[in-house]
Amino acid sequence: MSIVIKSNAGTGPNDLIAIILTDKLQKFQFRWVRMTCDLFFVILGYILGGTVGVGTVIAAFLTGPLVQFWLPKSEFLIKQVLKE
């Protein structure tokens, strides 16, 4: 996910919401914005009748921090591949 975000090859709508909000709300780190978005979507899905399991909750809390950790490393990798 972090490679796709940094490559500007196009991201999924769920990723894009967190990226846009992070750009607009510059005082918040990506991980917090992503966790908030993911938890919002989990809650909304549950309200609409979906099921929420342990894996869904774990993913909602871990995706943001993991992507934020890998974003700078992915940017370096992409620059090496594209020789920028």
N, C-alpha and C positions, 0 to 999 in steps of 0.2 A: 504494500500500500504506500509506503513512504517513497519507494522508487517511482511509482506512478505519479504521485503528487509532485515530486521534484523534477520529473522529466517534462512536465507540462504537456503530457500526451492526452490529457483529459482524465477527469476523475469521476467517480460515481456521485450521484446526488447527495448521499449521506455524508461522504467525505467533503464534498464541496460546501455544504452548509457550515461545517466546522471551520473550514479554511476561511470562508468569507467572514464569519463572525470573529474569528481570531484577528483578521486584518482590520476589522472595524473596531473591535474592542481590544486595543493594543495593550491594555494593562493586564489582560488575562493570558496566561500561557495556553498553548494549543491543547495540552492534556486536559485542563479543566473545562475548556469549551467542549472538547470532544466527549468527555465523560458526561457532561450535562446534556448534550444533544442525545447521546446514546440512551441515557436514563429516561429522558423525555419520550423517546420513541418506544422504549420498553413499556413505560407506563401507559402511553397512548395505545399501544398494541394490546395490552392487557384489558384496558377499558373497552376496546372494540371487540373483545372476545377471544383474543389470542392466548396461547399458553406461554408461561414464563417459567423456564427451568433454571437450574443452578448454572449451567453453562452460559445462558443468556446474561445472567447477572455478572458472572465473572468476566465475560467478554466486554460488557458495558464499562466495567471498572478498569480493565487492563489495556484495552485498545488505545486509548488516548496516551497514557504514559509510554507504552511501547513504541507507538508511532513517533512521538516527540523525541524519544531516545534515538531512533533510527534516522530521523530526517536529516541531520547534518552529515551522517555517514553516507546516506544515499546521495546527497548532493555532491559529496566528494567523489563517490563512485561514478556518477553520471558525468561529472566534469572530466574524469580520467578517460572514460570511454569515448566521449565526444571531443576530447582534446581541446577543451576550452581554456 
